[in-house]
Amino acid sequence: MLTNVPNWSSGSVEDMNRYKAFYHKVTNTRFFAPVIFATIIICIISLFVVWNHSSFTRYLVLLCLPIAVAALIAVFTVFRPMNEYFSLKQCDPLVLKKMVKKWLTYNYIRFFIILTGLIISIWNLASFKS
């Protein structure tokens, strides 16, 4: 967010050409989707591991699972369509500017949700007693 997003966050066609050049071999979805799928799988495995431990630990793991699922849904329903639009050869400058603004807003929300999941995970690790 701090290094790449400022290069195209104005939503101008020139900046989006910079975006396209940066992502010419890989897309955001190809990175985030496997990471989030792995997070969901780890949450499910963790749930089995902590099932017989304290209910507090189990609830924290249960709380992380919907956060990971929500992040995955957001990647495919919100970010992927916008990223596909960004990669088009021809874009309407007004639509592009609005879409980039929307992408930036949703990205901060996604970042907050993922940060919440990370904090809960750290809290869970600190409270887990084997």
N, C-alpha and C positions, 0 to 999 in steps of 0.2 A: 504494500500500500504506500509506503513512504518513498520507494525508489521508482517504481514503474508507473503508477497511476498519475502522478503529476505530468508525465510526458504526454498524456492524451486527455486529461480531465477537462480541458476547455471545451471539448466537443466539436472543435473545428475539423474540417475535412483534412487539413494538413496534419493535425495531431492524430487523427484516426489512421492516416497513412503510416504514421510512426507506430501506432498500435498494431496494424496489420503486419508491418515489417518485423516487429518483435515476436509476434505469434505466428510466423509463417510456417513453422514446423510442428508446433504443438499448440493445443488450446488450453484454456483454463480448465475446462471440463475434464480433459484427459489427465490433468494433475489432481484436481480436487475430488472427482468422483471416486477413484480408487482409495484415496486417503480416507474419505468419509465412509466408504464401504468397510474398510479395515477397522475404523473406529467403531462402527456398529457391531462388527463381529467380535471385537475385543470387549465391548460392553456386554454382549450376550455371554461370552466365556466368563467374564468377571462375575456376572450374575450367578452362574453355576458355582463358581469358586466361593463366593461369599454367602451363598444361600443359607448355610447353617450357622453363620456368624450373627452378630448383633443386627437387630432390625434397622438400626440407624445406618449401618454400613450398607445393608441391602437397599434401603430407600435411596441412598445417595447414588448407588449404581443404577437403580431404576430411574432416577431423575436424569442421569446422563444419557440413557438410551433414547428417549424422545428428542433430546437436544440434537443428538447425532442424526436421527431420522429427519428432523426438521431441517437441518443443514443440507442433507442430501436432497430433500424435496426442493429446497430453495435453489440449489445448483441447477437442477433439471427444469424447473418451472419458471424461474425468474432470470437467472443469470445466463443460462445457455441460449435462450432465444435472443437476448440482447447481444451476447457475444457473437452470435451468428449474424445478426444485423450489422454489427460493427465490421465484420469481415467482408461484407458485400462490396462489389466493385463500385457501384453507384449508390449513394445515400443522399436523402433529402437533408440538407444542412439544418433545417429547423427541427425535423424529427430527430436527427442525430444529436443535436444539442440537448433536447428534452430527455432523450433516452440515456445519454451519458449522465445527466444530473440525477435521473432516477436510479441508475446503476450505482452511482456514488452513495446515494442515500441508503439504498438497500445493502450495500457493502458494509457500511458502518453498522447497520442493524445486524447483519450476519456476523461481523467481527465481535460485536457485543455478545451475541448468543454463544458463539464458539468460546469466547473468553469466559463466559459464565460456566460453560461445561468444563473448561480447563480448571477453573477455581474449585468447582465441585469435585473434580477428580483428585486434585491435590488434597483437598479437605478429606476426601475419602481415604486416600493413602495414609494421611497422618492419623486418622482415627482407626485404621484397620489393625487389629491385633490377631496374629495367627495363633 
